[in-house]
Structure formats: C-alpha cells, structure tokens
Amino acid sequence: MTAGDARSDAPGMGDVVRMIQSQVGLRYFLSQPPIISRKFLVPYGAGRSMDGSMVYIDEGVPLRFKMGVEPDKYVSGHEGFEWWLMTRLDKDYWRGPNVRSAHYWATGFEHMLLKLDGWSDAEIDAYEDEWRTYVSEDEAQRITPETVPPDLYAGPYEPGEDEGESMAEARILPILLAARARVLQAQAVRVT
C-alpha cells in the first residue's frame, strides 16, 4: 500500500542504509526486479502479491506524474521493502506517526531512491501530493472482488494498532479475501 496517509513521516537516508546493511535477506530481495502489473484496481494505489514477486499498481495511476517522475521504480521499491519487513521481520504495517513500522521504513526507502536519482525535496513533496490524488477517500467503495488482484498481500489491511486506520481497512480486507476465494473456487472446479 503506497499512498493515502501522512507520508512525510519517514527515516533519513542514513537510517535506511543501516537497515539495509543489517538485513542480508532484504539486500538480496531488493536486488531482484519484480514484475509490475497495472491491470487491477489496487487500494491506496499499489501493493505487493502474497509471494512478493509482483507489484500491483492501480490502473488509474499514470506511467508519468505531472512533475515528471515515472513512479514504477519508486513504488516497486516501497512495496518490496514494506512486504519484506512485514513477512520476514513481522513488522506491523502502520502503528502511527514516527513509529518504525514497515510503512515508515518503506517510505524512507522510496524517498532515498528518488533522491539518488536526483529528485529534490520539493519534487518529492510534489510526487507525494500527486500520489494522494489517486487515492479515494473510501477505497472500499471503489473496489470489488472482481477488480482487485486475487493474490494481493493483505497484511497492510489486517487490524493493527491505529484504530482509525483499522476501521478503514476493515472494509477492504473482506473484499480482498472474497477475490482470493473466487480464484480458489475456480481452481477447485478445474481440478475436479
């Protein structure tokens, strides 16, 4: 999940580099390019598949933002960092501002990638502002089990520490689970 929250809360480049240096598995995972799909509606703009190999970017997110950045590389980095921390280190997705949760670190990594490619702080702010324009006030109203990726990693949508966040996600999780159930039913029919 990439957008839809306060994203100015992120670690600096030095902290992100130290996190990467301390995690050999994370370094290896980040070196593997994912497959990117833009064929679905994805809550909050982007997410990772359950197995981590695919990045889903919402079909409504453009290939190039108005301020010039092509977001796929940065979104992919964010989603991979977040997925790895949640699935390998059991970090919570979000626990509030300034808490070193998976989203906090992933945002720092995304910003680091942008800076390494020469984007200024003002341009990164413009990037974040534009991301927010692609997120609905009620993401659950925008998606259905037929329009979301059936294997979207549901970790960010599971109940967490932030009550306000959990109430919004409580409406998304059943849609993702219904999408997964549809695929499993179809597979069961083909097997029998």
C-alpha positions as a Python dict, from the first residue, in 0.01 Angstrom:
ca = {
    (1, 'M'): (0, 0, 0),
    (2, 'T'): (163, 319, -111),
    (3, 'A'): (-47, 628, -60),
    (4, 'G'): (-330, 765, 144),
    (5, 'D'): (-164, 860, 469),
    (6, 'A'): (83, 1105, 620),
    (7, 'R'): (398, 1017, 428),
    (8, 'S'): (627, 1293, 549),
    (9, 'D'): (698, 1064, 843),
    (10, 'A'): (999, 868, 716),
    (11, 'P'): (1354, 784, 822),
    (12, 'G'): (1652, 959, 669),
    (13, 'M'): (1881, 801, 412),
    (14, 'G'): (2142, 703, 671),
    (15, 'D'): (1888, 509, 876),
    (16, 'V'): (1755, 334, 565),
    (17, 'V'): (2106, 237, 453),
    (18, 'R'): (2182, 98, 801),
    (19, 'M'): (1857, -105, 789),
    (20, 'I'): (1953, -249, 451),
    (21, 'Q'): (2308, -324, 566),
    (22, 'S'): (2180, -508, 872),
    (23, 'Q'): (1948, -736, 671),
    (24, 'V'): (2122, -961, 418),
    (25, 'G'): (1789, -1108, 303),
    (26, 'L'): (1646, -763, 240),
    (27, 'R'): (1950, -667, 31),
    (28, 'Y'): (1906, -979, -181),
    (29, 'F'): (1530, -930, -215),
    (30, 'L'): (1569, -568, -327),
    (31, 'S'): (1817, -676, -596),
    (32, 'Q'): (1551, -891, -765),
    (33, 'P'): (1335, -692, -1009),
    (34, 'P'): (963, -760, -964),
    (35, 'I'): (700, -798, -1233),
    (36, 'I'): (471, -494, -1246),
    (37, 'S'): (100, -520, -1327),
    (38, 'R'): (-135, -229, -1392),
    (39, 'K'): (-444, -438, -1474),
    (40, 'F'): (-636, -401, -1148),
    (41, 'L'): (-779, -152, -903),
    (42, 'V'): (-546, -153, -602),
    (43, 'P'): (-637, 3, -268),
    (44, 'Y'): (-423, 310, -194),
    (45, 'G'): (-252, 293, -533),
    (46, 'A'): (-20, -5, -504),
    (47, 'G'): (55, -332, -327),
    (48, 'R'): (259, -649, -349),
    (49, 'S'): (149, -1005, -428),
    (50, 'M'): (137, -1261, -150),
    (51, 'D'): (459, -1424, -270),
    (52, 'G'): (632, -1088, -317),
    (53, 'S'): (715, -1138, -685),
    (54, 'M'): (459, -897, -833),
    (55, 'V'): (393, -528, -773),
    (56, 'Y'): (41, -417, -846),
    (57, 'I'): (-2, -51, -935),
    (58, 'D'): (-357, 76, -972),
    (59, 'E'): (-466, 104, -1334),
    (60, 'G'): (-556, 471, -1272),
    (61, 'V'): (-203, 573, -1171),
    (62, 'P'): (-26, 725, -1473),
    (63, 'L'): (306, 600, -1608),
    (64, 'R'): (447, 951, -1560),
    (65, 'F'): (345, 1202, -1295),
    (66, 'K'): (284, 1568, -1380),
    (67, 'M'): (609, 1667, -1209),
    (68, 'G'): (798, 1429, -1439),
    (69, 'V'): (873, 1121, -1230),
    (70, 'E'): (791, 775, -1365),
    (71, 'P'): (667, 611, -1043),
    (72, 'D'): (710, 239, -1113),
    (73, 'K'): (1067, 209, -980),
    (74, 'Y'): (990, 400, -662),
    (75, 'V'): (656, 232, -596),
    (76, 'S'): (816, -105, -655),
    (77, 'G'): (1092, -23, -407),
    (78, 'H'): (842, 96, -147),
    (79, 'E'): (616, -207, -183),
    (80, 'G'): (905, -453, -176),
    (81, 'F'): (1066, -300, 132),
    (82, 'E'): (731, -294, 312),
    (83, 'W'): (637, -651, 212),
    (84, 'W'): (976, -789, 318),
    (85, 'L'): (968, -621, 659),
    (86, 'M'): (614, -743, 724),
    (87, 'T'): (664, -1101, 605),
    (88, 'R'): (1022, -1160, 719),
    (89, 'L'): (1060, -944, 1030),
    (90, 'D'): (693, -946, 1133),
    (91, 'K'): (679, -566, 1147),
    (92, 'D'): (338, -404, 1167),
    (93, 'Y'): (230, -212, 861),
    (94, 'W'): (147, 111, 1045),
    (95, 'R'): (135, 198, 1412),
    (96, 'G'): (109, 575, 1391),
    (97, 'P'): (340, 868, 1313),
    (98, 'N'): (710, 832, 1392),
    (99, 'V'): (677, 463, 1478),
    (100, 'R'): (932, 248, 1298),
    (101, 'S'): (676, 26, 1128),
    (102, 'A'): (704, -126, 779),
    (103, 'H'): (539, 170, 607),
    (104, 'Y'): (770, 413, 784),
    (105, 'W'): (1079, 230, 654),
    (106, 'A'): (933, 175, 306),
    (107, 'T'): (859, 545, 268),
    (108, 'G'): (1217, 625, 368),
    (109, 'F'): (1348, 378, 109),
    (110, 'E'): (1121, 522, -160),
    (111, 'H'): (1242, 875, -80),
    (112, 'M'): (1602, 756, -82),
    (113, 'L'): (1557, 609, -432),
    (114, 'L'): (1407, 936, -551),
    (115, 'K'): (1696, 1136, -403),
    (116, 'L'): (1956, 903, -552),
    (117, 'D'): (1800, 968, -893),
    (118, 'G'): (1836, 1342, -841),
    (119, 'W'): (1486, 1444, -733),
    (120, 'S'): (1483, 1736, -490),
    (121, 'D'): (1290, 1751, -164),
    (122, 'A'): (1039, 1986, -330),
    (123, 'E'): (993, 1741, -618),
    (124, 'I'): (948, 1453, -374),
    (125, 'D'): (679, 1658, -197),
    (126, 'A'): (510, 1712, -535),
    (127, 'Y'): (535, 1337, -602),
    (128, 'E'): (368, 1262, -267),
    (129, 'D'): (100, 1525, -329),
    (130, 'E'): (18, 1373, -666),
    (131, 'W'): (4, 1022, -517),
    (132, 'R'): (-269, 1141, -282),
    (133, 'T'): (-481, 1249, -582),
    (134, 'Y'): (-502, 886, -697),
    (135, 'V'): (-639, 764, -365),
    (136, 'S'): (-1009, 767, -292),
    (137, 'E'): (-1150, 892, 37),
    (138, 'D'): (-1315, 549, 70),
    (139, 'E'): (-1109, 289, -112),
    (140, 'A'): (-1354, 11, -20),
    (141, 'Q'): (-1626, 185, -224),
    (142, 'R'): (-1404, 186, -532),
    (143, 'I'): (-1305, -182, -543),
    (144, 'T'): (-1483, -518, -576),
    (145, 'P'): (-1363, -880, -558),
    (146, 'E'): (-1365, -878, -940),
    (147, 'T'): (-1144, -569, -976),
    (148, 'V'): (-865, -630, -723),
    (149, 'P'): (-565, -864, -767),
    (150, 'P'): (-667, -1204, -629),
    (151, 'D'): (-327, -1257, -467),
    (152, 'L'): (-276, -908, -322),
    (153, 'Y'): (-86, -934, 7),
    (154, 'A'): (-344, -850, 273),
    (155, 'G'): (-103, -770, 557),
    (156, 'P'): (-148, -391, 538),
    (157, 'Y'): (-526, -433, 561),
    (158, 'E'): (-532, -653, 869),
    (159, 'P'): (-629, -497, 1203),
    (160, 'G'): (-347, -301, 1363),
    (161, 'E'): (-271, -58, 1640),
    (162, 'D'): (-415, 255, 1474),
    (163, 'E'): (-791, 247, 1537),
    (164, 'G'): (-878, 500, 1265),
    (165, 'E'): (-669, 311, 1011),
    (166, 'S'): (-819, -22, 1119),
    (167, 'M'): (-1175, 99, 1064),
    (168, 'A'): (-1098, 192, 703),
    (169, 'E'): (-909, -130, 639),
    (170, 'A'): (-1185, -341, 794),
    (171, 'R'): (-1394, -267, 486),
    (172, 'I'): (-1113, -353, 241),
    (173, 'L'): (-996, -685, 385),
    (174, 'P'): (-1323, -876, 315),
    (175, 'I'): (-1309, -763, -49),
    (176, 'L'): (-953, -896, -85),
    (177, 'L'): (-1047, -1224, 82),
    (178, 'A'): (-1351, -1261, -147),
    (179, 'A'): (-1126, -1207, -452),
    (180, 'R'): (-892, -1479, -329),
    (181, 'A'): (-1183, -1714, -259),
    (182, 'R'): (-1314, -1666, -615),
    (183, 'V'): (-981, -1781, -759),
    (184, 'L'): (-956, -2076, -521),
    (185, 'Q'): (-1310, -2185, -615),
    (186, 'A'): (-1227, -2164, -984),
    (187, 'Q'): (-912, -2369, -931),
    (188, 'A'): (-1106, -2632, -732),
    (189, 'V'): (-1361, -2663, -1013),
    (190, 'R'): (-1084, -2720, -1270),
    (191, 'V'): (-922, -2989, -1054),
    (192, 'T'): (-1241, -3189, -1002),
}
